[in-house]
């Protein structure tokens, strides 16, 4: 059995911070942001046991894990699970960039 680790891309870290910061400012407390971050991590931990539970996307090798009204887009490699971005499903889908394709 392959031991993988979760790796957040630069884009996903920025998106995650923006989401958590938005809720902290809107709610004037970090309580919900902490709860949401914990939920993301719990769901990502499940990926370590069953990495293919996410929904396939049109991008080769990229899957989406639905967490409440968010989707964590990730890719499975031999030794890691790379989170490419965190997407709030209430945003304009035309603005979605999952990863740079070269």
N, C-alpha and C positions, 0 to 999 in steps of 0.2 A: 504494500500500500504506500502510495506517494504522500509524503508530508508536505503540504502546501502552506503558504502564508498569504495573508491579505496585504496587497500593496495598493495604496491610493495614488493615482496619477496626480500630476500638478493641477490639471484642470478640475479633477474631482475634489481636491482639497479646497480649491478656491470656491467652487459651487457649494460645497458643504459649509464652509465658513459663511458665505453669503446667506444661506438659508437659516443657519442657526442665529446669525446676527440679526436678520430680519425679525425673527420671532422674539428675540431678546428685547429689541427696541420696541416692537409693537406691543408686547405684553408688559414691558417695563419690569421684567424679571427673567432670569435664565432658567427657571424651572422647566418650562416646556422644551426649551432647547436641549437641556440635559436629558430629558426623557426621550426626545426624538433621537439624539445621538446614541443613547443606550440601545434603543430599538434597532437602529441601523446596524450597530455592532452585533447585536443578538442574531439578526437575520444573516449577517455576513458569516457569523460563526457556523450557522447551519450549512452555508455553502462549503465550508471546509469538509463537512461530512458527506454532502451530496451536491457537488458543484454544478450538476446539470439540471437543477430544479428550476432555474430561471427560464423564461420564455425566449425562444430563438428570435433573433432579429434578422433584418435583411443584410446586415453586415456579417461577413464570414467570421465565425468564431465568437461573436459578441452575443451575449444574452442579457435579458433584463429581469431583475428581481423586484417585484412590486412590494413596497412597504408603505402602507396607508395610501396617501395620494402622491407618492414619490416612486420613481423607478431608479434603481441602481444598475447602471449598465456596466457589465464586467466581461472579462475575457479569461479563459482558463488556459494556463500554460502548464508545463510539466512540474514546475516547482512553486508556482504562485497563482493567485487569482488577482487580476489587475482590475481595480474599479476605475473605469474611464470617466464617468461623470455621474452626478446625482441630478435627476430631473424632476421638477415639480410638474405634475401632469396638468395643472391649471394654467400653465404658461402657453404661449403661442408655439405650436409644434414646428412652425417654420424656423424658429430660433434654435432648435435642438442641434447641437454638434456633439456627437458621441466620442469620436476620436479622429485624429488627423490620419487620413488615408493617403499613403504615398506610393 
